[in-house]
């Protein structure tokens, strides 16, 4: 299955939020 840039950004943002 393909991953959209939107999903990548969402995951990245979520990871950043949890990282802080």
DSSP file (Angstrom, degrees, kcal/mol; ACC not computed):
  #  RESIDUE AA STRUCTURE BP1 BP2  ACC     N-H-->O    O-->H-N    N-H-->O    O-->H-N    TCO  KAPPA ALPHA  PHI   PSI    X-CA   Y-CA   Z-CA
    1    1 A X              0   0    0      0, 0.0     2,-0.3     0, 0.0     0, 0.0   0.000 360.0 360.0 360.0 150.0    0.0    0.0    0.0
    2    2 A X        -     0   0    0      1,-0.0     2,-0.5     0, 0.0     0, 0.0  -0.635 360.0-141.0 -95.1 149.0    1.2    3.5   -0.7
    3    3 A X        -     0   0    0     -2,-0.3     2,-0.2     4,-0.0    -1,-0.0  -0.910  16.3-139.4-108.9 130.0    1.8    6.2    1.9
    4    4 A X     >  -     0   0    0     -2,-0.5     4,-2.0     1,-0.1     3,-0.3  -0.488  22.6-115.8 -86.8 158.1    0.8    9.8    1.1
    5    5 A X  H  > S+     0   0    0      1,-0.2     4,-2.8     2,-0.2     5,-0.2   0.843 116.8  59.9 -58.9 -32.9    2.9   12.8    2.1
    6    6 A X  H  > S+     0   0    0      1,-0.2     4,-2.6     2,-0.2    -1,-0.2   0.915 105.0  47.2 -62.4 -43.4    0.1   13.8    4.3
    7    7 A X  H  > S+     0   0    0     -3,-0.3     4,-2.4     2,-0.2    -1,-0.2   0.891 111.9  50.8 -65.7 -39.0    0.4   10.6    6.3
    8    8 A X  H  X S+     0   0    0     -4,-2.0     4,-2.5     2,-0.2    -2,-0.2   0.929 112.2  46.5 -63.9 -45.7    4.1   11.0    6.6
    9    9 A X  H  X S+     0   0    0     -4,-2.8     4,-3.0     2,-0.2     5,-0.2   0.916 111.7  51.4 -62.9 -43.5    3.8   14.6    7.8
   10   10 A X  H  X S+     0   0    0     -4,-2.6     4,-2.6     1,-0.2    -1,-0.2   0.919 112.4  45.8 -60.3 -44.3    1.1   13.6   10.3
   11   11 A X  H  X S+     0   0    0     -4,-2.4     4,-2.3     2,-0.2    -1,-0.2   0.900 113.4  50.1 -65.5 -40.9    3.3   10.8   11.7
   12   12 A X  H  X S+     0   0    0     -4,-2.5     4,-2.3     2,-0.2    -2,-0.2   0.916 112.6  46.1 -63.9 -44.3    6.3   13.1   11.8
   13   13 A X  H  X S+     0   0    0     -4,-3.0     4,-2.8     2,-0.2     5,-0.2   0.926 112.4  50.4 -64.2 -45.6    4.3   15.8   13.6
   14   14 A X  H  X S+     0   0    0     -4,-2.6     4,-2.2    -5,-0.2    -1,-0.2   0.902 111.2  49.1 -59.8 -40.9    2.9   13.3   16.1
   15   15 A X  H  X S+     0   0    0     -4,-2.3     4,-1.4     1,-0.2    -1,-0.2   0.893 111.3  49.7 -66.0 -39.5    6.4   12.0   16.7
   16   16 A X  H  X S+     0   0    0     -4,-2.3     4,-1.3     2,-0.2    -2,-0.2   0.910 110.5  50.0 -65.4 -42.2    7.7   15.5   17.3
   17   17 A X  H  < S+     0   0    0     -4,-2.8     3,-0.2     1,-0.2    -2,-0.2   0.902 113.6  44.8 -63.8 -40.9    4.9   16.3   19.7
   18   18 A X  H  < S+     0   0    0     -4,-2.2    -1,-0.2     1,-0.2    -2,-0.2   0.748 108.6  59.6 -74.8 -22.4    5.4   13.1   21.7
   19   19 A X  H  <        0   0    0     -4,-1.4    -1,-0.2     1,-0.2    -2,-0.2   0.794 360.0 360.0 -76.8 -28.2    9.2   13.7   21.7
   20   20 A X     <        0   0    0     -4,-1.3    -1,-0.2    -3,-0.2    -2,-0.1   0.520 360.0 360.0 -71.4 360.0    9.0   17.1   23.4
